[in-house]
């Protein structure tokens, strides 16, 4: 029985209103950039368990994200019936999750040749829509150069996109982000959206409260039966079990309410504003800006299209404008014309 479903009186799978929101939450959080480990830790800490009442782990969670039942697809042996059961997530959300899973599966390590490639999984070739990955090579003088290159171009499979210097591209991403996002007006707008988001009730609390209501109902029925003289060792044990469940649920509800404090707009503004005045040459600062704000960069021959982690957060900037404004500080964007790639 997949988490999120239950069996009705006709022995058919139907949506469980208490646990289905957890499945939608898991898919949405992963599609929007959270790691599987972060989501697993969150679920386990909140007392959420699998359909077999076990802690979540990477394997079980990975199977959940691949389960096509959640888009309504029922399979029996070799027969697949689209729409055979109620869907919990949309096909669009499911496809976004599978796309990200494949991207992460293909993505190389973020570190290579003692260099950290901060834009790993975020950099996309504008010509063929494939990932651009970190590479290094030695020039004729023996110097090592680090750059990003399209994986299709790297494998000589048709794309002609040239590589871009790692340091140049990462610093451009940080400088443009600071100038675009970390401005007072933009920070104020983002904080407004965050205030609205946190007003949405946490999906765990309705689940726990629903479970508590069921336990309370079962307790009432059992007490009624005892009052009618139906007292036995079995009913006494059942009563003890239900009271223990009620106590656990009440504790979990209290913990969940404490675990999600609400922040004021001023507090959010202060938190975002802390990123405004860092050193753009610092690797730690670059990592913070890229991880917190940057969703993707599409690289074209004449421009970059930068997408940020909030609605309508897209900036198009030409390479000519970048070179004109920042070229003297950043140096050229292309790696040396003659050097040998390192394996």
C-alpha positions, 0 to 999 in steps of 0.5 A: 500500500503506497503512502498516500492511499487507502482501501475503501469499502469496495477494496479499491485504492482511494486517496488518503486525505491525511497522508496524500498531502505528504506525498505532494509535499515531498515531490514539490520540495524535491522538484524545487531544489531540496536534496533527498537527504534534507527531505528525509531528515525533515520527515523523520524528525517530524515523526512521519513514517513510511506505509510500513511504519518505518523511518524513511531512508534514501532507497525507500524515498527514491522509490517513492519519487519514481512510483507512477501510481502517484500520477494515477497509473495502475499496473497489473503484470504487463497491463498498464492502465493510465487513470486507473487510480486517483492521482496525487501529483500532477504529471507535470510535477512528476516529470520535473522530479524525474528530470531532476533525478536524471540530471543529478544522476548524470552530474559529475562531482562538484569538485574536480582537479582540486577545484570546486565547480560552484555551478555544477547542475545549474549551468545549461548550454543554450544551444542543445539544452544539455548540462555544462560541466567542469573541466580542466586542462593544461596549456603549452606553458604547463599552467592548469586552466579551469572552465565549463564545457557542454557535455555534448560538445565535450563528447564531440556529438554535434554541439559547437559551444565553446567552454567558458572560464570557471572563475569568470563565469562564477564571478559574473553569476555572483556579481549579477545576482548581487546587483539584481537580487540583493537590492532593497526593493527586490529584497522587500518584494521577496520578503512579502512573498515569504510571509504569504508562503509561511501563512500556509498551514504545515501539512504535518499538523492536519495529518497529526490532528486527523490521526488524533481525532480518529484515536479520540473516536476509538477511545469514545467507542471503547469507553461506551463498550466498557460501560455496557459491561464489555470489559476483558483483557483484550479491551483493557489492552486496547484501551491502554494502547489507544491512550498511549497513541493519544499521548504520543500524538499530542506530544507530536502536535506540540513539537510540530507547532514549536518547530515551525515558528513564524517570522516577521517580514522585518526578520526576513529582510534582515536575513536576506540583507546579510548577503548584500555586502560580501566579498565577491572574490571570496569562494565562501561568499560565491558559494553562499550566493549561488546556492541560496539564490541561483536556479540556473544559467543558460549560456548562449554565444551572446548572452546569459539567461539567469534564473533565480529561486523565486517567481519572475526571477529571470535576468538576461544579460549580454556577454558584451555588457558583461565584458564592458562593465566587468571585463577589466576585473574578471579577465577574458571569458574563454580558456586558452585556444590551445591546451590539453584537456585533463582526464 
